[in-house]
Each structure stands twice: as structure tokens, then as C-alpha cells.
Amino acid sequence: MGLETDFNMRLKAVEDVLATDPDNIKANQTLGELIYDTLNSRHEGAVLPDNEAELEKRMVNAFNKAFAGKSDTIISQIFLSDHFSNKVQRVNDKRSQHAKSIASKAKPTPEDLKKRADLDKELSDVFEQMRVPAEKAADFYSKHGNLDAREKQNYKRMVSYLSDIFGNKKINAKGKPADQAKYAAEEKKWNDLYDSIH
């Protein structure tokens, strides 16, 4: 794969390995990272591919297989958490643009309100996709003493994600005091843990 520069050829090279050895940890991790780099490109003007949903599903599957094969390495779950955090940001950007568009009108249309509700649901769904890998990573770090500086940084980031996730759940539990209290307690737990990581 190292000789290939084209994304599809690199993908095929890894998939050829997985065709004969589907549980190969390194190949699954490589496949996940290859797709991650495409879905979270840092190149200026990069556009998400048309088959984003299909690629995302393959990436999640690959990273989870890598983790299941060797659960003492948490990097696959960090990649997943970061991917969904980037996706949260993209959905939030769409929500902000939509809110500006509504604010510029005298009165929002039923379509405007439906789109706002759809974007709120999409945001909650992405937060929920981020929750499981972030919890796995936070749990991993909580059980390992003597973390180096990079590991502490990753730990804090995962804990911060979890605080955001439960903060969003708390907002969405409006009108349900018991749920709001439960999510507020979770949010506080993660905030307190964040402050304790030095």
C-alpha cells in the first residue's frame, strides 16, 4: 500500500489483505485511518465524497474490528471520537446558518421549523455515535496510570466530548425534569474529571 498514492488503489490494497485475513488488526486499523483521512481531510477546499455514508460505515466497522482484536490499544476509538466530533461541528455549522436564515425572516415557515428540528435530531444522533468510542477511550485511560503528555491530552479530549454529549442530552430533555437532572449530573461528572486531569 505504501507505493500507492491514489485513494481507491490504497483502499483496494488494504481490502485485498482483509479478504484473506478479515480480523487482521493492522489492516483494519489502516483501513479505518485511510477512510478517516478522506472524511476528515485537512486540505483546503476539500469536499466530502458522494459515498460519505458508505465510507463512514466501513471506517466504523474497521476501527471496531481493530479494537476488538486488540483492546489494549485505544487509538481506533480515539479516531472514531474525533471523526464524530468533526461531524458534530459540521452539523452545528449547518444549524447556525439555518438559524441566521430564520432570523432574517419576519416569521419562520413550517419548512424552516421542520428543518431546524431535523438538524437538532441529526446533531443528537451524531453525539450519540460519538458517545460509545469516547466512553471506551475514557475508560481505558482511567485504568492506566502514568499517562504521558499525549495520552493525557487524548484523555482530556475524550472527557470533554462526553461532557458535551451529556450537555446536549440535558438540553434535549427539556420538559423532563428527571432526565434533565440525570444528564446534568453526568455532564458535571465529566467536567469534574476534566478539571482533575493534570
Salt bridges, closest charged atoms under 4 A:
GLU15 OE2 - ARG58 NH2 1.94
ASP16 OD2 - LYS12 NZ 3.03
ASP23 OD1 - LYS65 NZ 3.76
GLU52 OE2 - ARG90 NH2 3.71
GLU54 OE2 - ARG58 NH1 3.06
GLU56 OE2 - HIS83 NE2 2.72
GLU56 OE2 - LYS87 NZ 2.91
ASP82 OD2 - ARG157 NH2 2.93
ASP112 OD2 - LYS105 NZ 2.84
ASP118 OD2 - LYS114 NZ 2.75
ASP120 OD1 - ARG95 NE 2.85
GLU122 OE2 - LYS94 NZ 3.48
ASP125 OD2 - LYS121 NZ 2.81
GLU128 OE2 - ARG131 NH2 2.64
GLU128 OE1 - LYS169 NZ 2.91
GLU135 OE1 - ARG131 NH1 2.84
ASP139 OD2 - LYS143 NZ 3.06
GLU186 OE1 - LYS189 NZ 3.44
GLU187 OE1 - LYS170 NZ 2.70
ASP192 OD2 - LYS188 NZ 2.61
